[in-house]
Amino acid sequence: MFTEELYEVYHRYEKAVHGKDRERENLQRFLCNSPVYVPERDVEMAHSSSLLDCQKVDESFRQFKDEGVFPGYGTWHMYHRIDGNLVAVSVIDILKETLVSCYCLYDPEFSFLSLGVLTAIREFEYMRFLKQNYLPTLKYYQLGEMVITCPKVNYKMNYKPGLVICPRTKKLISFDEC
């Protein structure tokens, strides 16, 4: 789902937030190719009643097109706009029981709007919509990977109530117990 518009926001975000001057290929490899759907492995998904042609869900370097309200299982980009201008992009995985917020990038000019928080709220609303209308099996909203000792991702501890998987016991425990 690569577009020049997406690349421009990604490039500004990476430079401002991470101090990196990223190329188009990095965006394509990192955020535009989905590791979620593999037809040979995901037989159940391939035979689902998805609105898409499942054989083409994961073509390399997809081009943008409106996939509709429920595009099916897989990795998707949610575009967030203000006055028609792209200001943030959420990369989400739609799975059988979980909507995963994989990555969020935003135009640094709009950082004062706390777009990461706003996109998380929109994703949660979208998950609720999917559960009510298309995927009653959805149970969980996951804020990507959690590394408690990493300041760039431990902000997720601010979203409560929340659960993490204990690396020792593999059981779900509340954030407060971490």
N, C-alpha and C positions, 0 to 999 in steps of 0.2 A: 504494500500500500504506500509505496514511495511517491511523494510529490515534491516539487521544488518548494512549494509553500511550507511543507513539513520540514524540509531540509533547512530552510532559512531560520525557522524558529529553533530547531535542534542545534544548529551551528551557534546561534547567539546564546542559547542556554548553556551549552558545553563550555563556551569561552568565558562567560560571566560566572557560572557556578563552579565549574571544575577546572578552569584555567587551561582548557585543551582546545586546540584548533583542529576539529574533526573534519574528515572528508566524507563525501557522499557514501562511499563504500562502507564506511563504519556504520552509518545509520542503516543502510540496507541490511548489513550482516547482523547488527545488534537488535534492531527494532522492527524490521520489515519481513524477516523470515521467521516463520513460526516453528518451534520445536514441538508444538502440542499435537498436531494432527499428522499421523503417518498411516496412509490407507492400508498397508499390509498388516499393521499391528492393530489398528483401531477399527476392527470389523463392525462392532456394534454402532460406532459413530457413523461409519460409512453407510449403514442401512437405516439411519435415523430418518425421521420425517422433516429434516432440516429444509429450509427454503432454498438452499444452495445446491449446486451440483457438487457433491462431495469430492468427486475426482479432481476438481480444480481448486479446492479450498486453499491448498498450500503451494501454489506455483511460486517459483522464485521471483522475487521482486515484483509483487503484484502492483498494479496501478490502481489509483483510487477510483472507486465507484460507490455509489450509495448502496449499501447492502440491505437496507431496510431496518425495521425496528428490531427484529431478531434474526441476526445473520446465521445462527447455528453455532455449533461448538467450534472452538479454535481461538486464535489470537487475533484481536481486532484493535483498531485505533478509534478512540472517541475524540472528536474534534470539539473544542470549546472556543466559541467566537464571541467577540464584542463588536457590535456594529459591522458585522461581516468579516472582521479581521481575525485570523487565527491567533489566539493568545495562549492556548495550552493544548496539549495532547496527552491523553491517558492511553497507555497500552494495557489492555486487559485480556485475560484468558477466561473464556466461558467454558466451564467444565460441568459435569453432571450434577455435582453437589456444591461446587465452589465457584465464585467469581473472584478471580485473582487480579489485584491491582499490581501489575508487573513493574510499571515505570511511569513516571509523570515528568513531562518537560514543559516549560513555559517560556514566554517571552519575558526576559528580565526587566523590560520597561514596565511590566505590570506586576512585579514582585510585591508591591505594596498591597495588592489585593489578596495575598495568601492563597494563590491559585492551587497549591497542593492540597490545602484543606477543602477548597471549593470542589476540586475534581473528585476528591474522596467522597464528599457528600453526594455529588451527582452519580458516581458509580454505585453507591449504596442505594440511591433512589432507583437506578436502572435495574439493579439486582432485584429489588422489591417488585418492580414492574414485570421483569422476566418470570419471577416466581409465581406471580398472580395470573399471568396470561399465557406462558409458554412452558416453563420449566418448574413444575411444582416440587421437583427433587432438590432444588437449590436450598442449601442450608447455611452456607458459610460465606463470609466476605473476608478475603485474606489480603492484607497489606504487604504483599511480596515477601521477600526474605527479611528475617529479623536477626540482627547482630547487635546484641545489647551493648557491647563495648565500642561500637562504631557510631560516632556522632552523626554521620550522614544518613543513617537509617534508624537510629534508636529513637527518633522523634515519634515513631509509631507507638511507643509506650504511652503517649499522651491520649491515644484513642482508647477509651474505656467504656464498658468492660471489655477485656480482651484476654485471649488465651495464646499460649505458646506451647510447643512440644518440647518437653524436657529432653535434652540430648542424652542423658543417662538412662532414664526410665521409659522414654518414648510416650509418656502420658501427657495429656493436656493439663496445663496448670495456668492459673490466672497470672496476669502481669504483676500483681501485687506480691506474689510469691517468688518472683525472679530475684 
